[in-house]
Amino acid sequence: MKGKIRELRDLKAIVAAAKKKGKKIVFTNGCFDLLHPGHLHLLREAKKLGDLLVVAVNSDASVQQIKGPRRPILPDVERAELIAALEMVDYVTVFDGLNPYNVINELRPNLLVKGGDWEKEKIVGTEVVEKDGGEVATIPYLQGHSTTEIIERMRDR
């Protein structure tokens, strides 16, 4: 698993070499705070769209900025490890910031994928991927399977 978790500079070289061999690079990102069926669905479907699936996981500081001071539930090292343990995921990197624009700009994936709860026009990195001739896709969202909804159900019980 540790072999799947890479610093961005190392991942950039891996992705560039794979692209030279004609491999299609699929990229997605998220907090992945509590791994759930919605995440598995997204990652399985994303992997079907290419050869290498690269997942960028928000750092702890990033999750706090986006989700608030009570998140993340699990630290970024553990979240990255969980994602790396999944058979459909080829590589994982952890990033700071509110969005993955810099990661996308460095990696230049062929396909950028997000869940169906994202409007295509609002997906960060779209212009970078499309400028290179790549595509942006959304995977249908599984209702009732978001980390926020799971946390709310736990609080209610």
C-alpha positions as a printed Julia matrix, in Angstrom:
157×3 Matrix{Float64}:
   0.0    0.0     0.0
   2.73   2.47    0.86
   3.93   2.12   -2.74
   0.64   3.58   -3.92
   0.88   6.69   -1.73
   3.18   9.19   -3.42
   4.35  12.75   -3.15
   3.17  14.9    -6.06
   6.66  15.27   -7.59
   7.07  11.46   -7.76
   3.55  10.95   -9.02
   4.12  13.52  -11.77
   6.97  11.41  -13.19
   4.95   8.18  -12.89
   1.97   9.71  -14.7
   4.13  11.25  -17.44
   5.81   7.87  -18.1
   2.44   6.09  -18.21
   1.04   8.67  -20.65
   4.07   8.17  -22.93
   3.15   4.48  -23.04
  -0.37   5.41  -24.16
  -2.04   4.83  -20.8
  -5.18   6.83  -20.02
  -4.88   8.61  -16.67
  -8.07   9.11  -14.64
  -8.02  11.57  -11.75
 -10.44  12.23   -8.92
 -10.19  13.83   -5.52
 -12.03  14.24   -2.26
 -11.93  14.3     1.51
 -12.85  10.6     1.87
 -13.41  11.27    5.56
 -15.39   8.1     6.24
 -15.1    5.53    3.48
 -18.61   4.49    2.38
 -20.46   2.84   -0.55
 -20.75   6.15   -2.41
 -16.95   6.44   -2.49
 -16.56   2.84   -3.64
 -19.08   3.4    -6.43
 -17.29   6.56   -7.61
 -13.86   4.92   -7.58
 -15.0    1.7    -9.3
 -16.73   3.62  -12.06
 -13.8    6.03  -12.46
 -11.35   3.14  -12.86
 -13.46   1.68  -15.67
 -12.82   4.85  -17.68
  -9.05   4.49  -17.99
  -5.85   2.64  -17.22
  -4.51   4.36  -14.09
  -6.69   5.85  -11.36
  -5.02   8.6    -9.35
  -6.82   9.86   -6.25
  -5.92  13.1    -4.47
  -7.0   13.21   -0.81
  -7.54  16.53    0.95
  -5.13  17.19    3.81
  -6.46  17.64    7.34
  -6.1   21.44    7.12
  -7.92  21.42    3.79
 -10.82  19.35    5.16
 -11.17  21.7     8.14
 -11.37  24.69    5.81
 -14.05  23.02    3.69
 -16.07  21.04    6.25
 -15.46  22.92    9.5
 -13.47  22.48   12.71
 -15.02  19.12   13.69
 -13.67  17.42   10.58
 -11.91  15.37    9.46
 -12.89  12.34   11.5
  -9.77  10.43   10.39
  -6.35  12.02    9.77
  -5.12  12.35    6.18
  -2.49   9.62    6.59
  -5.21   7.1     7.51
  -7.61   8.32    4.82
  -4.87   7.98    2.19
  -4.07   4.47    3.45
  -7.71   3.41    3.19
  -8.01   4.7    -0.37
  -4.68   3.08   -1.34
  -5.94  -0.27   -0.01
  -8.68  -0.36   -2.64
  -7.93  -2.57   -5.63
  -9.24  -0.07   -8.19
  -6.92   2.73   -7.01
  -3.46   2.88   -8.54
  -1.97   5.93   -6.78
  -2.87   8.33   -3.99
  -1.48  11.71   -3.05
  -2.44  14.11   -0.26
  -2.84  17.79   -1.09
  -3.29  21.07    0.77
  -5.6   23.83   -0.34
  -9.29  24.26   -0.91
  -9.19  22.52   -4.27
  -6.94  20.22   -6.33
  -6.18  22.7    -9.12
  -2.4   22.57   -8.59
  -2.4   18.75   -8.52
  -4.44  18.59  -11.74
  -2.21  21.19  -13.37
   0.91  19.19  -12.46
  -0.43  15.74  -13.43
  -2.41  16.73  -16.55
  -4.75  13.68  -16.45
  -6.65  12.55  -19.53
  -9.9   12.32  -17.6
 -11.12  14.25  -14.57
 -13.93  12.53  -12.66
 -16.2   13.77   -9.86
 -19.41  12.55   -8.28
 -22.75  13.45   -9.8
 -23.41  15.94   -7.02
 -20.96  18.25   -8.85
 -22.08  20.41  -11.76
 -19.61  20.02  -14.62
 -19.11  23.8   -14.88
 -18.0   23.93  -11.24
 -15.46  21.08  -11.35
 -12.06  22.54  -10.59
  -9.46  21.77  -13.23
 -11.9   21.34  -16.11
 -10.16  23.96  -18.24
  -6.72  22.36  -17.68
  -7.9   18.9   -18.71
  -9.98  20.05  -21.68
  -7.17  22.34  -22.94
  -5.0   19.21  -23.26
  -7.76  17.4   -25.17
  -8.94  15.47  -22.12
 -12.44  15.01  -20.77
 -14.42  15.67  -17.6
 -17.01  13.16  -16.43
 -19.41  12.83  -13.53
 -20.43   9.55  -11.94
 -24.05   9.35  -10.73
 -24.37  10.13   -7.03
 -25.69   7.44   -4.7
 -28.37   9.06   -2.55
 -27.92   8.69    1.19
 -24.24   7.88    0.94
 -22.38  11.03    1.89
 -20.12  11.36    4.89
 -22.17  14.32    6.14
 -25.39  12.27    5.94
 -23.77   9.35    7.75
 -22.5   11.6    10.53
 -25.98  13.16   10.87
 -27.58   9.71   11.13
 -25.05   8.73   13.82
 -25.82  11.9    15.8
 -29.57  11.27   15.53
 -29.19   7.79   16.98
